[in-house]
Amino acid sequence: GRAARRGLPWVRAWGWAVTARKSEANRGRAWEHELDGVHALYRGRGVYVEANPRRWRILRHVPGGMLCVPEAQSPPDYTALADGVPLLFDAKSCKATGKAPPRWPYEKLELHQAEAFDRWERNVGRAFVLLRMDDQRGFPVGRWLLPWANLRERWDRGVVRVGPQERGTASLQVVEADEIGVRLDSADWLGAALDLWGAP
């Protein structure tokens, strides 16, 4: 039993389930890596921000460890506490195809993540998506903090509604991200979050 098999996200853990949070898409990993660097700086300033551990399913025990695969349903990526405000957020990314501008499909935010955001906000927390859109070459077109309170109705129409979908309603475009979110100059999102929800 080899620890890694081509084309599958296999993980071998010696005596314990690995809980490092990894995105399956290369661009998702790049965005999370960019955020992780910023989060290390935040921690140095006394801000609590942690990656939520991904859930793993044990396939079988092997000599010296276990073979595990990630569960299909994992929590949103990060939890933070800033200025007394509990925050729950997920990092998402998309890339333009061909000459068309980038669009982020609403279905990339899964139902269980939306439900987690709803529960969080019912308990006086704030939830949001950190979105990065890239051009076809992989260079950032923009980064946004999208409050769940602003995004939820569009997500609901784009994912949950019944019937054929009109062009554009199932994905978020750059102009729409500007309408409902806060455009960021970099992965540094904390100032935008405090402007939205911090103490006056």
Secondary structure as the mmCIF struct_conf table of DSSP 4:
data_model
#
loop_
_struct_conf.conf_type_id
_struct_conf.id
_struct_conf.beg_label_comp_id
_struct_conf.beg_label_asym_id
_struct_conf.beg_label_seq_id
_struct_conf.end_label_comp_id
_struct_conf.end_label_asym_id
_struct_conf.end_label_seq_id
BEND BEND1 ALA A 3 ALA A 3
TURN_TY1_P TURN_TY1_P1 ARG A 6 GLY A 7
BEND BEND2 LEU A 8 LEU A 8
STRN STRN1 VAL A 11 ALA A 13
BEND BEND3 TRP A 14 TRP A 16
BEND BEND4 GLU A 24 ALA A 25
HELX_RH_AL_P HELX_RH_AL_P1 ASN A 26 GLY A 44
TURN_TY1_P TURN_TY1_P2 ARG A 45 GLY A 46
STRN STRN2 TYR A 48 ALA A 51
HELX_LH_PP_P HELX_LH_PP_P1 ASN A 52 ARG A 55
STRN STRN3 TRP A 56 VAL A 62
TURN_TY1_P TURN_TY1_P3 PRO A 63 GLY A 64
STRN STRN4 GLY A 65 PRO A 70
BEND BEND5 ALA A 72 ALA A 72
BEND BEND6 ASP A 77 ASP A 77
STRN STRN5 TYR A 78 ALA A 82
TURN_TY1_P TURN_TY1_P4 ASP A 83 GLY A 84
STRN STRN6 VAL A 85 LYS A 95
TURN_TY1_P TURN_TY1_P5 GLY A 98 LYS A 99
BEND BEND7 ALA A 100 ALA A 100
HELX_LH_PP_P HELX_LH_PP_P2 PRO A 101 PRO A 102
STRN STRN7 TRP A 104 PRO A 105
HELX_RH_3T_P HELX_RH_3T_P1 TYR A 106 LYS A 108
BEND BEND8 LEU A 109 LEU A 109
HELX_RH_AL_P HELX_RH_AL_P2 LEU A 111 ARG A 122
TURN_TY1_P TURN_TY1_P6 ASN A 123 VAL A 124
STRN STRN8 ARG A 126 ASP A 134
TURN_TY1_P TURN_TY1_P7 GLN A 136 ARG A 137
BEND BEND9 GLY A 138 GLY A 138
STRN STRN9 PRO A 140 PRO A 147
HELX_RH_AL_P HELX_RH_AL_P3 TRP A 148 TRP A 155
HELX_RH_PI_P HELX_RH_PI_P1 ASP A 156 VAL A 160
BEND BEND10 GLY A 163 GLY A 163
HELX_LH_PP_P HELX_LH_PP_P3 PRO A 164 GLU A 166
TURN_TY1_P TURN_TY1_P8 ARG A 167 ALA A 170
STRN STRN10 SER A 171 LEU A 172
HELX_RH_AL_P HELX_RH_AL_P4 VAL A 174 ILE A 180
BEND BEND11 GLY A 181 GLY A 181
STRN STRN11 VAL A 182 LEU A 184
BEND BEND12 ASP A 185 ALA A 187
HELX_RH_AL_P HELX_RH_AL_P5 LEU A 190 TRP A 197
BEND BEND13 GLY A 198 GLY A 198
#
